[in-house]
Amino acid sequence: MSMQATFADFSVDPARLSNAVVGHDRAGFGGSHLTLDAGATVTLDFEVADPQDIPEATLTVTALVSRLGSAPGHAPIDVLLQGEVLAENLTVPGGGDLPQDNAFAVPARLLKPGTNTLEIRVSAEARSMLRLYRITLDSVDERGRSERALAKSAARNSVFAYRTELRAAHAASSAPWEEAPRLLFHVDRDEHSLPAQLGWRGEDGAESAVSFQSNMSDFHGCHRAADGTAYEYRGRLTGEWTFPEGLEDAPAGALYRFRTEEGYGGGWHGSHELRLLVDDGGTPVERVTWRDRRGNSGVAVLQTAPGEEGATDVRVIDVEASDEFEEVGETADNLLHGSRSKWLANDDTARLLFTLARPTAVTSYALTSANDCPDRDPSDWTLHGSSDGRTWTRLDSRAGESFADRFETREFRLRALPAAYRHYRLDITRNSGATQTQLARVRFVEGPARRAFTGYYQRHNEGPIGYRGTQVPTPGSAPESLAVPAPLLVADLEAAVRSLTDTAQTLAALATRLRDS
C-alpha cells in the first residue's frame, strides 16, 4: 500500500488526524471547524512510501466562507504541494450554510518518497472568514478511502450525553430557555457511522426529533410533551464514550439489545445486532427513528416479544413504611389490598419497603391514588431493587407525575429485562404540595419480560426493506449486560491490526530509503 488513509478533521479539538501533522498560523478552532483570517495558512505534512504506485491523487478540501452581511463572503485561497501551486486565487462559494467539497487532481510528479507538505493560504485581501472543516487525500485508485476511515474513526464513540433545554414553540427569540433533563443515547447496528438525526416517542406519548451538528457538539429539534404542548429543544454535548462506557448512570435495563433480521427477496435474513438506548428522563421509549451520516435510516417500533406469556401480579408478603397513621388504621398494610382504604404518612416525603414471596423480575408497577386531598399524591419518586435488603439498585425514577382522579391507578413500566429481586423500595421524594403523603394501593407486575421490534431499514441509495428483532437475553448485573459483544470486539481488533500493518509498512519503506541514501 503506497499511502495510508490521510485526513485532518477539524470538527473537533484536537483535530482527528491520520498520516498527518498539521500546523497553522492566524487560525483557531471555531466550534465545528478551523477559522482562518485573511493571510492565514494551514500546513499538512503526510508520508508517502512509494509515489510510483500512485498514478494520481485526489485532494478534497471541505470549507465554507462566512457571509458579509447579506452578501456572499470573499476569502480566496491558494493550494500548494511541495511549494508548487495546485490552485491559485480559488473562490470557495460563500454565503451558504453547508460546507463545500473542493476536489483537486494532484499529479504524481508532485509526490515524493517520505514527507510531503500541503499548504492552504488564505488571501491577504480576504474580507470574510474561511471555515475549514476537513482535508482528505487519496490515491485516485482508492478514492474515498480516507473519507471512510475518517467516518469510522469518528464513530468509535457511540454513547452520547447532552445537557438540554426547552423553550415554548413560537415564543419570542428573547424568551428564556428552561433547563430540561439530560439526554443519554446509544444507537448502533455496527455501521460505524455517526448519527445525523434521531427521533423517539415515549410510552406516555411524549416525542422528540433532533438533528446533530457534524461534530456532535450540539443538537436542535423539537419536543412535544405528553399533554400535547410543543417546544423547541436543544442540547450541548457533555460527554461521549466508546460503548459500553458512559452507561453507568443509565436506568437499569435501559439498554435494549436485539438479534435482528432483514426482510428481502421473499424471506428473512440475519443481520447485525442492534443496540438501542434513549433516556431523556421520561418514560421508556416505544419507537426510535434514526438516520446516520452515510444516509442509512431505520425505524424500530417496540412491542412485547411474540410468544411471551401475559403479565401477572406479584405476591407481596410484607410492607413497611417510614411513617403511617396507626391510630385510624391508615397503615402500609392497606397498600396490598384492593379495598377503598389507604396508607397515610405525616410527611411530604416517605419510604416504603416491600418484600416479595420470591425473587421476581418485576417489569412494571402500579400506584393508586387515595380517596381525597390530591395535594398528598406522590409527584417524584425512585424505585430500587435488592436481593438482600441491604444493597440497592435504582430501577426507575419519575418526576412531575400527577393523578387526574381519586382512586386512579397508573402503571409504570420498568426498562427491559430487569434482574430478579425479592426486596423493592419506593422512595417518595416529593408530593403535590401537602405536608402529608398518601396512596391507596401499590402493585408489582411480572412479565412479559422480553421485547421485540418491527420496522424498516433503508441503506443509502437503496430501497427500504423489512427490519425486525428479538431482544437478546442478558444477565442481570450491569457489567455483564453491558459487555462488548464478541463480533464488535473482533471487528475493532481487526481494524487495529490493519492500521498497525499500514504504519509498519510505511516505516519499513522509509527505513530502507534512509539506509540506501
N, C-alpha and C positions, 0 to 999 in steps of 0.2 A: 504494500500500500504506500503510494508516494507522498500522501499528505493526510494528516489526521483531520477529523472534523474540526473546523476552525470557526469560532464565533466569539463575539463580545455582545452580551446582553446588558444594556444599561437601564433596564426597567427596575432593577434592584440595586441597592448599595450595600456592600461592594458588588460590582458587576459580576455576572456569571461569565466565565471565560473558559475556552478550550483551545489549546495550541495558540495562545495569545497572551502577550504582555502589552498592557495599554498605558499610555501616558497622555496627558492633556494640559493645555495652558489656556487660561481665561475661560474655563468651563467648570460647571458644577452640577451636582445631582439635583434634578428638578422634581422628584417625587415618583415619576414613572419614566424618566428619560434623562439624558445628559443635555444641559442647556449651554449653548455656545454663543458668546457675544461676538460682535464684529472683531475680526482679526484673530479669533480663537483657532487653535489647532488640536487635533487628536491624532496620535500615532498608535499603530498596532503592529507589533513585531510578531511574526509567525515563522514556523520552521517548515522547510520542505526537504524531504530526504533525497529524492531524485527527480528533478524537473523534467528529465527526458521522458518520464512516464506520463506527463501531463500535456496533452495536445493544446489545451487552452483552459483557463479557469474562469469561473463566473463569480463576480463580486456583487453582492447586494447590500446596499446601504439604505436602511429604513429610517426616514426622517420626516419632519414636518416643520414648516415655517410659521411662526406666530403672525397673527394679523396686525395691521396698522390701523387701529380703529375699525372703521367699516370697510377699509380697503385691504386687498391681499398684501401679505408681507413680502419682504425682499431681503434675501440672505444668500447670495450666490456662493458656490463652493468650488474649490479645485480639489481633484482627487489625483494623488500621485503614488506611484510604486517605484521604489528604489530611486526616488527623485525625478522620475520620468512621468510626464503628465498623461493620465488616462482620460480625464475630463477637466475642462477649464471653464470657469465662469458659468457653471451649471446652475440653472434656476430650478430649485425644488418647488413644486406647486405649493403656494402659500394660501392661507386663509381658510382652509378646511379644518375639519375636526379629526380626520383619520390620517395616520402616518402613511407616507407614500413609499413603496418599494422601488428603488432606483437600481437597475441592474446594469453591470458593465462587463464587457468581454476583456479579459486580461490575457494578452499574448504570451505564449510560452517563453518567448525570448526574454521577458522581463523577470521571470522566476529564476532563482539561483539556489544551489545547494546551501543548506544551513539557514541562517536568519534572513528573512525578508522584511522590509519595512513599508507599511501602507500609511499614507498621511492624508488627512482631510483638513483643508484650510477654509475657514470662512472669510469672505472678502472683507477688507477693512472698510468698504463702502456699505456694508450691510446696515439696513435701517430697522431690522427686527431680529428676533432670536431664531436660531436654528435649534430644533429639538431632535437630538439623535437618539434613536431607540435601540437599534442593533446593527451589527455588521456580520455578515457571513461570507465565507469564501470556500468554494469547492472546485475540484476538477470538473470540467464540462461533462465528463463521463459519469460523474457521481453527483449531478446537480440535485440539490435538496437534501443532501446527506447531513450537512451542518444544521439546517433548519430542523430536521427530525431529531438530531442529537440534542439540540437546544430545548426542544419541546419536552423530550424525555427527561433531561436534566431538571428543568423547571418543575416537572410534575412529580418529582420524587417526594415532595411534601404534598400530602393529600388530606391532612387534617387541619382545618382552619377554624380560628375563633375570632369573633368580631365584637367590638363594643357598638351597640346600636342605639338609634334614636328614632322617634316618631314625631310627625307633625300633621295636624289635621289637613285633609285634602282640600285644595283650593284656598288655603289660608294665605294671608299676605306674605310676601317674601321676607318681611321683617318679623314675622311671627316666630316665637322661640321653638326650638326643638326640645322634646321631652325624652329623658333617658328611658330606654327600654331594656328588657332582659338580654343577656348575652346570646349570641348565635354561635353554635358549635356544629360543624357538619363535616361529613366524610362520605363522598360518593365515588366509588371506584369499581370498575369492572375490568381492570388490568389493561386499559387503553393507553396509559402513560400520557395523558393529555389533561391540562388544567381545565377546570370548568369555566365556561363563559357566562352561562345563565343557569339559574336554579329557581324552582318553584315548588311549593309544598302546601298541603292542606292538612290541618289537624282534625282530630276526631270530633271536636266541638264546632267545626265549620269555619274556624279562622283560617285564612290562607294568605300566602305571601308569594311574590315573584320579584327576583332581583337580577341585576346584571353586574358583572365584576370588571374592575379595571384590569388591564392586561397583566399587571404585576400582582394582582390580587390584593392591593393595598386598601381598596375601598369598594363599596358597592352602593348602588342606588336602586330603588324599586318602589313597590307599593305593598301595603298590608291592609287586609280587611279583617276586622275583629269579628268575633262570634256573633255580636249583635248587629253586624252589618255596617258599622262605622268604618269609613275608608281613611287611610293615612298615607302620606309619603313615608318612606322607610329608607334609612341609610345606615351604613356601618363603616367602621375603621378597623383594620386588621390589628389584633393584639397578640396573635401567636399563630405559628404554622409549624407542623411537625410531620415527620415520616411515620406512617402507621406502624405500630399501634400507639406511639407516643401521643400525648395530648388528650387522651381519653380518660384520664384518671378521675376527672371531675364530672364525667358524663353520668346521667342517671343509670342505675343498674339495669342492664338488659337493653339499653337504648340502641345498641349496635345490632342491626339485622345482617345476617349473612345468608345468602341464598345460593343454592345449587340451581343453575339456570339452563334453559333450553331456548333455542331459536327455531321458529316455525317457518319453513320454506320448502319448496319442492314437494309439497303434499305430505310432509312429515315433520317431526320434531327432532332436533339435533343438539347434543350437548354443547354448552358454551362456557365462558369464563364465570368464575364465582363473582357475584355482585355483593358489595358491601354498602349498606345504607345507614347513615346516622344523620338525622336533622333534629337538633334540640334548640328551640327558641324560647324555652321557659314555659311553653304551653302544654297542651295535651299531646299524646303520641300522634305521629303522622299517619295518615291513611292514604296519602297519594304524594308521590315525588316525581317531578319532571326535571330534566336537565339537558343541557347542550354544552359540548366541550369545544375547545379551541380549534379542533380539526373539523368541526361541523357535524360530528356524530351526535345524535339525540336519542332520548328514551323517555318512557313513561312507565311507572310502576304503581299500580293500584293494589294496596294491601288488603288481604282478607284472611279469614280462617282457612287453614290448610284443609283440602278435601280429605274426608275420612276421619277427621277428628271428632271425638265424642263431644256432646253438648256440655255446657257449664253446669256445675253443681255447687251448692252452698257447702262451706267447710264447717265442721262442728267445732265450736269453741267451748272449752271445758272450764275456763276461768277468766275473769277480768278484774283488774284493779285500777283504781283511779287516784290521781293526785289529790282530789278533793271530791266530796259528794254530800248531799243533804240526807243523812240517815234519819233525822227526826220526822221527815214527811215521806220517807220511802222513795226518794228520788236518787237512787243509787246506781252504780255502774252495772249491777246485775240486770237492770231493766234494758240495757242495750242489746241483750242476747235474745230478747223475746219480741214477738210481733204485736204485743199489746199496745194500748194507747198511753202507756206510761212513758217516763223519760228519766234521763240522768241529768243532774244539775250540779255545777261546781261554782263556788263562791269566789270566782276569779276570772279575769279576762283571758288567761292562758290556762292550759291544762295538759295533763299527760294520762294516756290510757294504755294499759299493758294487757295484751290478750295472749292466752295460752291455748293452742290448738290440741285436738285429740291425737294428732300425729303430725310429723313434719310434712308440710304441703307447699307446693309451688303455687302460691296464690297469683292469679292472673288479673284479678280486679277486686275492688272493694266498694261497698255502698254505704253511704251515710244518709240517715233520715232526719229531717228537721223535726223539732218538737212542736208542741201544741200552741205556743204563744211566743210573744216577745222576739220578733225577727232579729233584733239587735244582739241577741245572745247567740245567734248562729255562728259557727266557725267560719272564718274567712281565709286564714292562712294556716297551713299545717304541713307536716312531713311525716311520712310513714317509713318505719325502719323494720328490718327483719333480723332475727338472731337464731342461731342453733342452740345456744346455751343460756340465753338470757343475760349475758354479760357483754359480748362483743356484737356490735350492731352495724348493719349495712343499710345505707339510705336507699330506699326503693322508689319513692315518689314524693314530689313536693308540689304544692299548689299555693297560689296567691290570688287574692281578689275574688274568691269564689262567693256565690250567693245562692240562696234558695228562694224561689218565687212564691211558694205556698207553704202552709203548715202541713206537717207530715208528708212533705215531698221527699221522695227517695231519689238520690243522684248516684250513679255508678261511675267509678273512676278506674279505667283500665291501666294496669301497670305495663311497663315495657316488656318486650317479648322474652320468653324463656327465662323467667326468674329462677333462682335457686329455691330449694325446698327448706323452709324454716318452720320451727314449731312455735316460736315466740314472735309477736308483732307488736310494735309500739307506735302509737299515734300521738305525735307532739303537736298540739294546737297552740300556735304562737301568736295568733291574733283573732279576735272575733269581730262582730259587726258594729261594735261601739259600746256595748253594755259592760257592766262590771261583773257580770256572771256569764257562764258558758253552758250550753245545753245541747243535747242530742236525744233523739228518741230511739235510734237503733243503729248498730254497726254490723255489717255482714261482710264476710270474706268469701270469695268465689274461686273455685279451682277449674282450670281448663276452659275451653280447649287451648292447649299450650302453643302449638306450632302455628306459624303464619306462613302465608304464601302470597304471591303477587301475580297479576296478569297485566299485560300492557303491550307496548310495541317498542321496537328498536329500529333506528334508521342510520345507516352509515352515510358519510358524506358522498354525495353524488350517486346514491343508490336509493331504491325504493324501500318503503317500510316493510318490516317483517314481524311476525308474531314473536312475543317475548314473554316468558313465564318462569317462575321459580318457586322452589320449596325451601323453607328455612332449614339451614344446617344445624342440627343439634350441637350445642356447645356445653362444656362443663360449667358449673355454676360459678366457680371462682373467677374473679376479674382477670388475673394474669393469664389463665388458660384460655378464657373465652376471647381474649384479645390477642392471642398468639398469632404470629405471622404465618399465613398459610404456606405450606411447603412449595407449591408452584411459584408463588411470588418470590420466596426466598431464593429459589433456584434461578429464576429469571434475573434477579438482582446480582447474584454471584456470577452468572454467565456474562452479564453486561460489564461487571468489574474486570473479569478476565480479558474480555475483548479490549477494553480501554488500556489495561496494563500491557497487553501484547502490542497494541499500536505504539505506545510510548517506548517500549523496549526496542521495537524495530527502528524507530526514528533515532534513538540514542545510539544504537549499534551502527547505523549508517553514518552518523556524524563522527563517531569514534574512528571509523575506517577512513573517512576523508581527512581527519586531523592527523592520523597516523601516516597517511600517504603524502601529506603536504610537506 
